[in-house]
Amino acid sequence: GLMIGILADGGLFLRVDAGNRSAFERARFGPALGYTRQGRRIDLAYLRVPERLIDEPAEFLDWTRRAFE
């Protein structure tokens, strides 16, 4: 029942919240997954995983644990 990631828009996104968002942004995660509704951008609480992490399994696992927390 817990969702920490989403595959969408050709990328992988991990869940963030007020407690971990700044760390993810400093690590250059982003942009946020979102959509447009009535001409207004709605960002969801998921940031795009940087491409470099796909080839770094240990670091990728660390970030997924942070998203899980």
C-alpha positions in Angstrom: 0.0 0.0 0.0 3.0 2.4 0.1 4.0 4.0 -3.1 7.5 5.5 -3.2 8.1 5.8 -6.9 6.3 6.2 -10.3 7.4 5.4 -13.8 5.9 8.2 -16.0 6.8 10.6 -18.8 9.8 8.5 -19.8 11.4 8.6 -16.4 11.4 7.4 -12.8 10.2 9.6 -10.0 10.7 9.2 -6.3 8.3 10.5 -3.6 9.4 13.5 -1.6 7.9 15.4 1.4 8.7 18.4 3.5 11.3 16.4 5.4 13.4 15.2 2.5 12.5 17.5 -0.5 15.5 19.9 0.0 18.0 17.0 0.1 16.5 15.6 -3.2 16.7 19.1 -4.8 20.3 19.6 -3.7 21.1 16.2 -5.4 19.6 17.6 -8.6 16.4 15.5 -8.6 13.6 17.1 -10.6 11.6 18.4 -12.2 8.5 17.4 -10.3 6.0 15.1 -12.0 2.8 17.1 -12.7 0.0 17.9 -15.0 -1.9 21.0 -16.2 -5.5 21.5 -15.1 -7.5 24.5 -16.2 -4.4 26.2 -17.5 -2.6 25.8 -14.2 0.5 23.6 -13.5 -0.1 21.1 -10.6 3.2 19.5 -9.3 2.9 16.2 -7.5 5.2 15.1 -4.6 7.5 13.1 -7.0 10.8 14.3 -8.3 12.6 12.9 -11.4 15.5 10.6 -10.6 18.7 11.9 -12.3 19.9 9.7 -15.2 23.3 9.2 -13.5 21.7 7.2 -10.7 20.6 4.5 -13.0 24.2 3.2 -13.3 24.9 3.7 -9.5 22.9 1.0 -7.7 24.3 1.7 -4.2 23.5 5.4 -4.4 20.2 4.7 -6.0 19.2 2.4 -3.2 20.2 5.1 -0.7 17.8 7.5 -2.3 15.0 5.0 -2.5 15.4 4.4 1.2 15.1 8.2 1.8 11.9 8.2 -0.2 10.6 5.3 1.8 11.3 7.1 5.1 
